[in-house]
């Protein structure tokens, strides 16, 4: 969930993120509280924030893990990567 927040949801409302990321197996609100307790993110005025270095690190980890599994990427946010995947899929 840390990578999802770093890649897509930084500065979004906590309740919005929780509603998107919750599932039958994962309590998103509890995971976010755990990440906050470990100082990976902060909640300010109901918005999730994280330090710039943690944000950059999370995006790099997400990118590197996606590149290694090119046919099975899980996180796309770079327009060039999105275009490449769409062009290769057709």
Secondary structure, DSSP 4 states (H G I P E B T S, - for coil): -HHHIIIIITTSBHHHHHHHH--SS--HHHHHHHHHHTTS-EEETTEEE--HHHHHHHHHHHHHHHHHTGGG------HHHHHHHHHHH-
